[in-house]
């Protein structure tokens, strides 16, 4: 397998390194901050473990390629390829189940708050499925075709037979992409309905407060309720804006890699796709930004290191 240009390999390496660091930061925050151990945080931790694993092994192979040392088939290539396969598959499934969990938290808020949705009741089966399924696809590949250097800076499934990459990886990724887009559309619809309801309540509260100006205590109470509803409305608006980022980022970052493998399967490899494929190495770091980092985590860091008392415990209902 021919080496990619050094400047491209450096882009690959930077992405892998950032992914590993982002995943490690989430893992450390889970260990340090007990308030971030709700079910949703456990899903994010599972995602961080898969991202860290993928970024770490990608950084090792990427360091070799960046130093102009070609990868060769053998034991270490097999270890790298197996790790790449199961960690990437686990990342896809973790993102899917985070999307499902987000939908359940919006569609069944009372059950979600009480840890009574099916995902929360059977959480261990969810995690077992994610990691057993991911390792099973990696094991099938190992026992059938093995692993070899591929276009990029890692080892993975060889291009022949062509169908195996789609059976074990790409077909599932297409399913995940369609599923998360569908789920986030449904979530957006539900949040818009909630936002409309909150906005109507806010409007009613404002009209009510105008009629209660003669009573100072009633006015104070109305203003407090109005302020609370206004904050809820703003949080819903912010949540809806952020929801657009998840499926868009996941799809855009993976598309160059999918196009590269398609060009390898059905014709000559298109060089520009190989260069653009570096974006796939930034998936894990993007996950850290979109899923791992939040205002609550920032507040927890400030509270811990500046000795401030936390205002409240962060639960599934407050994230």
N, C-alpha and C positions, 0 to 999 in steps of 0.2 A: 504494500500500500504506500503510494507516494506521499511524502510529507507535504503538508499545507504550508503556505508562506509563513514566515516567522511572525510577522505582525498579526496575522490572523490567529496563529496558535497562542499568542499572548492574550488576545481578546478572549479566547476560549478559557485560558488559564485564569484570567481575572474573574470571569463569571463563575468558574468552579470554586475558586477561593472565597468569593463573596457568598456563594451559596452555603459553603461549609461554615463560614463564620456566622451567617444569619441563623442557620439551624442550631449552631452551638449556643448562640445567645438566648434562643427560646428555651432550649433544654436547661440552661443555667437559671433562667428566670423562673422556670417551673420548680426547680429545686430550692431556690432561695425564698420565693414568695409563696407561702401556703395559700394565700387568698386566690391564687391563680391555678386552682386544681379542680375546677368544675368539669363537667362532662365535655363542654365545648373546648375548654383548655386542654383536656386530655386528647381530644381529636387533633388539636393544633400541635400538641407535643408529638403525637404519632407522625404528623406531617413533618415536623422539625427533624425527627430521627431519620426519616427516609431522605430528607433533603441533605442533612449533614453527611449521611453515608454516601450519597451520590456525589456531593461536592468534594468530599475528602478523597474518594478513590479517583474522581476526575482530576483533582489537583495533582495527584501522584503521576498518573499517566500524562496529564497535560504538561507537567514539568519536564518530563522526558522529551516530549515533542517540541516544546518551546526551546529546549536546549539542543534541538536538531538530532535527537537520538530516536531513531524509528522504533516503533513498537513491533514486536515479533511474536508469532504464535508460540505458546508454551504455557507453563504453569501460571506465571504471574499474569499473563494475558487472560487466561481462563478465570482467575480470581477476579480480575478487573471486570471482565465481561459479565460474569455471574452477578457481581455486586451492582453493576450498572443496571442490569435487567430487572432484578427484584426491587431495587430502590426506586427506580423510575416508575415501575408498575405500582408500587406502594404509594408514591406521591400522587399518581392519578386517582387511585381509589380513596386516599385520604381527602383529596379536594372534593371528590364526589360526595363522600359522606358528610363533610362539613357543609356542603350545599344542602343536603337533605336535612341536616340538623338545623340549619338556618331557616329552612322552610317550616319545619315542625314548630320552631320557637315562635314563628309568626302566625301559623295556622292554628296551633293549639297552645296558646300562651299559658293558660292555667295549668294544663298537664305538664308543660315544659318547666314551669316554675316549681312544680311539685315533684319533678324527676319521674314523671309517670308516662312519658311517651314510650313507644316500643323500643326506640333506639337507646333510651336511657335505662330501661329495664334489662335489655339484652346487650349492654355495652361490650361485655367481654366477648360475645359472639361476633360483634362487629369488628373488634380489633383482631380477633383470631382469623376472621375471613380475610381482612386486608393483608395480613402478613403471610398466611398460609397460601392464599391464592397467588400472591406475588412470588413467593419462593417456588411454588409449583411450576409456574411458567419458566422461571429461570432453570429449574431442574430438568424440565422437559427439553429445553434448548441444549443443556449440557449433555444429556444422554442421547440426543439425536444428531445434532450437527456440531456441537461445541461452540467455542468462541474464537474470534480472530480479529486482528486490527481492521477498523473500518474508517470511512471518510470522517475525519474529525480528529480528536485526540484521545480516543479510548478504544477498547475492544468491545465487541458486541456480536450479534448474530451475523454470520457471513451472508453475502447477498444471494447465495444459492443454498437451498431452494427459495425462490422469491416469495412464495406464499407464507412461509413460516414467520417472517417478520410481521405480517398482517394478522396471522392467527394468534400469535403470542403477545403482540404489543399494539400495533397501529389500529387494528379493528376495535380493541377495547378503548383506545384513546378517542376514537371517533365517537363511540358510545358515550364516553364521559363528557366530551365537549357538547354533544347534543343535549345530554341530560342536564348539565349545569346551566346551559343557556335557557332551557325550558323551565327549570326550577327558579332561576332568578327572574324570569319574566313573571311567573306566578307570584313570587315574593313581591315584586315591584307592584303588581296589580293590587295585592292585599294591602301593602303599605300605603298606596295612593288612596285606597278606600279609608284606611285608618286616619290618614292625614286630613282627608276631607271631613271626616267626623269630628276630629279634634278642632279643625278650623271652624266648623259650624258651632261647636260648643264655645270656642273662644269668642266668636261673634255674639252669641247669645249672652255670654258672661259680660261682655262689654256693654251691651244694651241694658242688661240688668243693673249694672253698676251705675249707669247714668240716672236710673230711676231711684237709686238708693243714696244719693248724695246727701240727703237730709239726715241720714243716720250714719255717723262716723264709724261705728263698730261694724255695721253691715258693709260699708264702703271698703273698710280695711280688709274684711274677709273676702269680698268680691275681687279686690285687687290681687290678693294673695292667690286665689284660685285662678284668676286670669293669667297671672305670671306663671303659675305651674303649667297651665294648658299651653301657654305660649312656648315654654321650654320644651314640652313634649312635641309640639308641632315642629319646632326647629330641629329636634333630634331625629324625627321621622324624615324630614327633608334631607338632613345630612346622611342618614342611613340609605335613603334611596339613591343619592348621588354616588355613594361608595359602592353600592351593589353593582353598578355598571362596570366597575373596574375589574371585578373578579373574572367573569367569563371572557371579557375582551382581552385582558392581559394573558390569560391562560392560552387562548386560541392563537393570538398573534405571536407569542413567543415560540409556540410549538410548530407553527405553520412552515417556517423555513426548513426545519428538520424533516417534516413529512414530505415536503416538496423534493428535498434532496434524495430521500429514499425512493420516491416515485420515479425520479429521473434515472436513478441507478437501475431500477427494475425494468423500465420500459424504453430506455434509450441511453445515450451518452450522458454522463454526469455533467450537470450544468454548474460551472465554476461559481457563479454568483450565488447560487443556492448554498454551496459549501461554505462560502464566506458568511452569508447571512445566518447559517446554522449555528453560529456562535451564540445567537440569542437563546438557544435552548439551555445553555449553561447558566443563564440568569433567571431561570424559572424559580429556583429555590430562594434566591435573594429577593425576588419579587414576592414570593410567598411570605417571607419574613416581614416585608413592608406592609402587605395587605392583610395578613392574618395575625402575625405575631406582635407587631408593634401597634400600640394603641395609646390613647390618652390615659387610660387607666394604668397601663404599665409604666408610662412616663411618670405618673403621679406616685406610683408605688416605689419607683427608683428614688425619686426626690424624698419621699417619706422615710425610706430606709437609710439613705446616706446623709440626710440632713436632720435626722432624728425627729421628724414630725410624726404625729399620730395619724394613722390613716382615718379618713372620714367614714368609710364603711367597707364592708367586705364585699368583694366583687364576686357575683354569682352568675349563673347562666342568665338570670333575669335582668342583670344590670349591664351585660355586655352587648 
